[in-house]
Amino acid sequence: MPEPTPSNHILRNNLLGLLVGAVLAGSLVRATGGTTVIVFVLCYLLQVLVNLALGYKYRGQNSGPYLLSALLVMLIGFGACSAMFFVN
């Protein structure tokens, strides 16, 4: 089995962070009256901003995984937030 590249770690860690946050926020959304959705939105926007900043910092070298992670987190996070707003 080939060794994972650093780009695989970046994508995996970002998507796992998004998954854990969505599961926690989704399980608590009814109990907290939607407050966890706002916290999840802020955390997921921070994650996107950090990925964009790192992508800008490493532009030309290894910025692809950071920019791809930012795009994936925006797409998946938007869907997760929308679903949580409709559940509440």
Secondary structure by P-SEA (a helix, b strand, c coil): cccccaaaaaaaaaaaaaaaaaaaaaaacccccaaaaaaaaaaaaaaaaaaaaaaaaaccccaaaaaaaaaaaaaaaaaaaaaaaaac
